[in-house]
Amino acid sequence: MADPRFDPQDTDFANRVRASFERQDAMKTIGATLTKVEPGVVHIELPWAQALTQQHGFLHAGMVATALDSACGYCAFTLMPVEAAVLTIEYKINLLAPAKGERFRMEGVVIKPGRTVTVAEGRAYAIDAGKEKLIATMGCTLMAVVGRDGIKH
C-alpha cells in the first residue's frame, strides 16, 4: 500500500495518537505496539500468543480484526483536529489466509479524509521466518467526534 501524503491539522498528532493508544486496554491485552505513526498512516504490530489463537493455532480472526480496526482508526485520527476523538462507524474485513506467523503487522492508510467522516483501508500481514504474507484486508469508515460527554481524544 503506497503511503499517501496528507497535512495533519494537529502538528503534535503523533504524540496524541500514542497517548490514545496507551489508554487502549484491548491493545495491551493482545500485546500490540505502535510501530509507525505518520500523517494518514499507522502500523501496529503484535506477536503470536497462544492465548490469542483459535482451535487450529492460528491467530483468531477477532484479534486480527481488532488490531486492524485500531490501525485504521488511528491512521484517520492522525489527520483529525486536536479536539477530536475517533470512533469506527463500520468496517468490512476480508480474511485471505490463516493468520499463521511469529508476529503480525496491521497497516492502516487513509484513503479519503473528511471533516466528519474518513475512509481508510487496512492490510494485515503475518510474518514468519522473515517472510510476509497478506492475510486480511479491511475497508473502514471512521467518524471524528467533538464535544460528546465521555468521549475524549
C-alpha positions in Angstrom: 0.0 0.0 0.0 1.5 3.3 -1.0 1.7 5.9 1.8 -0.5 8.9 0.9 0.7 12.4 1.7 -1.6 14.4 3.9 -1.1 17.5 6.0 -2.2 16.9 9.6 -4.4 19.5 11.3 -2.5 19.0 14.6 1.3 19.3 14.5 1.5 17.1 17.6 -0.6 14.3 16.1 1.9 11.6 16.7 2.0 12.2 20.5 -1.8 12.4 20.6 -2.1 9.1 18.8 0.5 7.4 21.1 -1.3 8.8 24.2 -4.6 7.5 23.0 -3.1 4.1 22.0 -1.7 3.8 25.5 -5.2 4.1 27.0 -6.4 1.2 25.0 -6.5 -1.8 27.3 -7.5 -4.1 24.4 -4.2 -3.3 22.6 -2.3 -4.0 25.8 -4.2 -7.3 26.3 -3.2 -8.6 22.9 0.4 -7.3 23.2 0.1 -4.8 20.3 2.5 -1.9 19.8 2.6 1.1 17.5 5.5 0.9 15.1 4.7 3.7 12.6 2.7 6.9 13.1 2.7 9.3 10.1 0.0 11.6 8.7 -2.6 9.2 7.4 -0.6 6.1 8.1 -0.3 3.8 11.2 1.2 0.4 11.7 0.5 -1.8 14.7 2.5 -5.0 15.4 1.8 -7.9 17.7 3.4 -11.2 18.5 1.8 -14.5 18.1 0.5 -15.7 21.5 -1.3 -18.9 22.4 -4.0 -17.1 24.3 -5.0 -15.2 21.1 -5.4 -18.3 18.9 -8.4 -20.3 17.6 -8.7 -24.1 17.7 -6.1 -24.6 14.9 -3.4 -22.5 16.5 -3.8 -19.5 14.1 -4.3 -16.0 15.5 -8.0 -15.7 15.9 -9.8 -13.6 13.2 -11.3 -11.5 16.0 -7.8 -10.5 17.1 -6.8 -9.7 13.5 -9.9 -7.5 13.2 -9.4 -5.8 16.5 -5.8 -4.7 15.7 -6.7 -3.8 12.1 -9.6 -1.7 13.2 -7.2 0.2 15.6 -4.7 0.7 12.8 -7.4 2.2 10.6 -8.8 4.3 13.4 -5.5 5.7 14.3 -4.5 6.5 10.8 -7.7 8.6 10.5 -7.0 10.1 13.9 -3.6 11.5 12.7 -5.5 13.9 10.4 -8.2 15.0 12.8 -8.2 18.3 14.7 -6.7 18.4 18.2 -10.1 18.5 19.9 -11.5 15.4 18.0 -11.8 11.8 19.1 -12.2 8.9 16.7 -14.8 6.2 16.5 -15.3 3.5 13.9 -18.7 3.7 12.1 -18.3 0.5 10.1 -15.8 -1.9 8.7 -15.6 -4.9 6.4 -12.8 -7.4 6.7 -11.7 -9.9 4.1 -9.8 -12.9 5.6 -7.5 -14.0 2.9 -5.3 -16.7 4.6 -4.9 -18.3 8.0 -3.1 -15.9 10.5 0.0 -18.1 10.9 3.2 -16.4 11.9 5.6 -15.4 14.6 4.3 -11.9 14.6 1.8 -9.7 12.7 1.7 -6.2 11.2 -1.5 -4.3 10.7 -1.3 -1.3 8.4 -3.9 1.5 8.2 -3.9 4.1 5.5 -6.3 7.0 4.9 -7.9 6.9 1.5 -10.2 10.0 1.9 -10.0 12.3 4.9 -13.1 14.4 5.8 -14.3 16.9 8.3 -16.6 14.3 10.0 -16.1 11.0 8.1 -12.9 9.5 7.0 -12.4 6.4 4.8 -9.4 4.1 5.4 -8.0 0.8 4.2 -6.1 -1.7 6.2 -3.9 -4.7 5.5 -2.8 -7.4 7.8 0.4 -9.3 7.3 1.7 -12.5 9.0 5.5 -12.5 9.4 7.1 -16.0 9.7 10.8 -16.9 9.3 11.4 -13.4 7.8 8.6 -13.8 5.1 5.5 -11.7 5.0 2.1 -12.9 3.8 -1.0 -10.8 3.3 -3.7 -12.4 5.5 -6.5 -9.8 5.6 -7.7 -6.5 4.2 -10.2 -4.1 5.7 -12.3 -1.2 4.4 -13.1 1.1 7.3 -15.2 4.2 7.9 -14.4 6.4 10.8 -16.0 9.4 12.5 -14.4 12.5 14.1 -16.2 13.1 17.4 -16.2 16.5 19.1 -17.9 17.7 22.2 -19.6 14.4 23.3 -19.6 13.6 27.0 -17.4 10.6 27.9 -15.6 10.6 24.5 -12.3 12.3 24.5 -9.2 12.3 22.3 
